[in-house]
Amino acid sequence: MNQIDMFNAGKTDGTTGLRVKLDRPVDREKPCCRNICIIEAGKGPHAHALHCSDCGQHRGWLSKSTAAWIATVATRFGAPTTPIIVRAHTFEEEAPNTQTHSR
């Protein structure tokens, strides 16, 4: 355990222990049990780990931005009673309209 880990030991950001339902393309193609995971402490650059709530298998990582959003919601409204749905996100830019309207 390094010094940073020692200072962060036992601290939680409000997301650890919450349940999420995975609804990413990979989870639809290759589901694990019910696709419901428990948010656990992350390692290294990862904010949190996702482990299957039924079999304990590692299912992926939770990004820092998603973890911060979940923590904000849980702080403001309380811990959810049903799993939060986690979907893959894509960033698509709208192509600028290059058509000109000439007379």
N, C-alpha and C positions, 0 to 999 in steps of 0.2 A: 504494500500500500504506500503510495507516495503522499507527500504533504498535502496536495490539493484534495486527494481522496479523503484524507483524515479530517479536513475542515468540512467537507461535504457529507461525511458519514452521518446517516440518520436523518438528513434533511430531505424533504419531499417538496415537490412543486405543485402538488395537488392532483397529479395524474397517476402516480404509482398505485397499483391495485385496482384501478378502474377497468371496466370491461369494454372492449370494442368489437364490433362485427366487421370483418374484412370483406370488402366488396370490390376488390381489384380484379382486373382481367385474369391474373394468375390464380386467384382464389376461386374463380368460377370454373376455370379449366382443370385445376387440380386442388379441389377442396380438402381441408383437413377437418375431420369431424363436423362440427357445426359452424366452422369459421369464426368462432368467438374466441377472443384472446384476452389475456390479462396483461396490462401494461406493467412492465418491471423495469428496474434500474438499467440504464444503458452502460456501455463500455466504450472507452476511448472517445471518438468523435460523435458517437451516437447518443441522442438524448435519452431514448428508452428502447428496450427490447420488447417484442411481442411474442408471447408464448401461448400456445393453444390451451384453453381452459379445461379441455377434456383429457388430452394426452401429454401435455407439457412440451410438445415439439416447438422448436424455435420457428416462428413464422415470418420474422422480418424485423425491421427497425422503424421507430417512430421519429420523424424529423423534429428538429428543434422548433420549427415554426408551427407544426401541428401540435406538438406538446404544449407550446405556449398558448395556443388558441384553446385547447381543451382545459388547461389550467385556469384561464381567464373565465371560461364559461362555468366551470365547476366552482370557482370562487364566488362568482356573481350570483349563480342560481342554485348552488348546492350540487352535490354529487348526483349524477343521473341515476335513475332507477332501472333504466334499460341500456343495453350497449349502444355506444356511439358508433355510427357507421363510418368506416374509413374507406374512401375510394381513392383510386389513382387520380392525380390531377394532371392536366396538360395545359400548357400555356400556348394559346394560339393567337397570333397577331392577325388582326384584320388587315387584308391588303388594302392599301390606299386606292381610292377611286382615281384611275388615271384617264378616264374618259373625259374629254372636254366637250362642252356643249357649244359648238360654234354655229353661227348663223349663216 
